[in-house]
Amino acid sequence: MKGDLVSVSSSVRRWTAVAGVAAVAVGATTLPAAAADHDHGRSRHSAVFISGVHHDSRGRENRSNRSLNKEWVDITNSTRRAVNLNGWTLSDEDGHTYTFHHVRLHGRSTVRVHTGTGRNTRFNLYQDRHTHVWDKGSDSATLRNNHGRFVDKVSWGHHHRGDDRRHHGGDRHGGNHQGGHGH
């Protein structure tokens, strides 16, 4: 009887030790990822970012809907998971602000935000404006999350001369790019 109690006790100790080692191993692999999500001092790329801007509608810039919809900003989600953009904003330097409503950006996809009017789809959103927003000469497109925190910014024109071109060293945006934290 005493031997049985000792073997159960040894088994319990072994099991506890194995469980403890497993917990430490799991904690060691998940903690850095969680800590990285909250590292505000480290420069990293947001999962959601401005991937393109077309601020020059080319041709006659009248206020026709066709001309307005040739102005657009692409917003891309580079992760596999969908992101709820409800309450996020896209604005220019003059304070024109578009607020995303009921928009879910699927993983590894892009939505194009047009200036004019149209029917919103999964890939195209419309600000329903009747005048041009993005200045040809010089402006910035700024993306903020639903808490008002800076996510990303693309600038162009003569008084925007930063060298931060995060995407493959190229100028895919038609301007200078500043990435932020997607918190």
FENQUI-V858201 format. One record per run of one state. SS is the DSSP state (@ for helix, = for strand, . for the rest). FROM is the first residue (numbers start at 1). TO is the last residue. If there is no record, write none. Layout:
# FENQUI-V858201
ss = (SS | SS)
from = (FROM | FROM)
to = (TO | TO)
This chain:
# FENQUI-V858201
ss = (. | @ | . | = | . | @ | . | = | . | = | . | = | . | = | . | = | . | = | . | = | . | = | . | = | . | = | .)
from = (1 | 2 | 38 | 48 | 55 | 65 | 69 | 72 | 78 | 83 | 85 | 89 | 92 | 97 | 100 | 104 | 106 | 109 | 115 | 124 | 127 | 138 | 145 | 150 | 158 | 176 | 180)
to = (1 | 37 | 47 | 54 | 64 | 68 | 71 | 77 | 82 | 84 | 88 | 91 | 96 | 99 | 103 | 105 | 108 | 114 | 123 | 126 | 137 | 144 | 149 | 157 | 175 | 179 | 183)
